[in-house]
Amino acid sequence: MTNTATTDRPDMIEFRDVHKYYGDYHALRGITATIKAGEFFSLLGPSGCGKTTLLRTIAGFESISSGVVLIDGKNMEGVAANVRPTNMVFQSYAIFPHLSVEENVGFGLRRDPMSKADKAKAVAEALEMVGLKGYGKRAAHALSGGQRQRVALARALILKPKVLLLDEPLSALDKKMREQMQVELIRLQRQVGITFILVTHDQEEALVMSDRIAVMFEGQIAQLADPETLYRRPNSRKVADFIGTMNFMPAKILSENGKVEVEAMGFGRVELDASQVMGSGSGEVSVGLRPETLTILFEGQTATDRESMATVEEVVYYGDMTYYDLRLDGADHPVRISMRNVFGRPVLDIGARTRVAWSPGALVLFR
Amino acid sequence: MKFPILRSYAIIYLLFLYAPIILLPIFAFNDSKIVAFPLSGFTTEWFGQMWADSQLRIAAKNSLTIAVVTATLSTILGIFAARASVRYDWKGKGPIIGLITLPLVLPEMIVAMALLTVLLSMGISLSIWTIILGHVLVCTPFAVVILTAAFQSLDRSLEEAAYDLGESAASTFRLIILPLVMPGILSSFLICFTISIDEFIIANFLGSGQPILSVYIFGNFRFPARVPSMMALGTVLVLLSITLLIIAEYFRRRGIAKTGGKDTGGFL
């Protein structure tokens, strides 16, 4: 998904030390970040982390207590929501229930001086773009959740905003529909080339859809990176825990000179690259490892890098995958690993002894 | 039915409630000045007498004027208060909205006496306008309660969406909010209208002696000869109420159908 071309695009949104207070509550605590033009950007975090508030400061629904928000180089201070070059898709979709689908989609064109025929054409095009061709005359309330979602998209995109803001747009859909809409949103974003900013608490959704993701906790951006970096090199245990699953093992730093040599429980001595070391050095030292970076070795297979012995403590069968809790020899708690159920590969039993292959390159050191 | 006692209770309750009303049209068409069984024959004389009563017509006109003006003013004031209480947060909101809706449980007698004292001491002469003043005071709480419910059922993001799509606060109100709370506005208007038209205490206290329907009917009931034509008037009022109820229900259902909401009760 990573779109490397986005890095040399101009800035579309810039936050400079943005703070927001609700009375005594400090909702945004010094947000500084830039979002590039044409980027699919996600604000990811648990509920109450300030992601929706941040989105609403772009839309103009929320004033900021201090700092600066720039859209396309212009300071948005004092610029009302109805004149900002942004449009929003609301979590509840906010489809006007007393209007038809085409009246909803064409709502933003009401003040546009273009002719009636041109407006009708624009509405038809917008509906076709979201896959609702021929639905114009329907009553808005007669639509399914997915269709409402599309109407909300068409209604926002018809104004050709510089930025499209999406506030948890898929959270109300069922799993199948959500996955389908994820793909469609990506396609739509590539087609129109508009900057999309998505708010979500679903880390998988953010990974699938985004060029870059800002992970937020308690009103601050914890890490801003492309999905792969975020997944493979989370900069804190908190980010690592929030995005996917990560196994942590206590560790001790033995020496550092460029590279860092550590002794990690269950893994023994490993030498790590500086890029694998995260944190300021004030936290407790541990190494982290994603479940898919450990592989059970079956008969005849050998490790390309490092190999350890382990005992199976738990087996969870998912059909396409099997999850194992393995206790590496010398460890005081198990690590969770995932194995794809390739045809012919046996599923191990609880209590079985097995060899596991892993690579120091997949480890991240937090300190 | 598991509880036969409850069933008879329900039936007796409904009889007690509606049977007297059925007597109105029966005696309105009964060819006798005495309101008693057995019935003596069919006549439309009482309706003719009612129609010919010029005082009654003035009373009806006055009452209608009072009711329409009261319903309009109360509903407009109700819209302001409901919108302010649902959409905005301000200091002292709780107590202020509480005080606005307090007349709901305040005896009308008190309102009437207090207003009369104030008006007289201010040297304001009594007229149908002083009655309207009193009625607005009594009806506004109902309007506020009904409209608060209507505004509360609005998703706030609808408003933001319209604003986001380029509309001003005023045009958002006109294009989105007003149409969606219209069923509430109609209910409020009809309820205020009904309260005003049959209100007696304030109309009696704050009236200038100009005939007002409720006061006029009460006055006429003292003369047995006038009772049958009052029965005829009662019949007309019952029909009018039913018509209003049907209109209100029609708009309520239409409003629900239009917005695809779920029907959660109503009258009919």
Interface residues (C-beta under 8 A of the other chain):
Chain A: A59 F61 A81 N82 V83 T86 N87 M88 F90 Q91 S92 A94 F96 P97 H98 F107 G108 R110 R111 A139 A140 H141 A142 R155 A156 L159
Chain B: D155 S157 L158 E160 A161 A162 Y163 D164 L165 G166 E167 S168 L175 I176 P179 L180 K258 T259 G260 G261
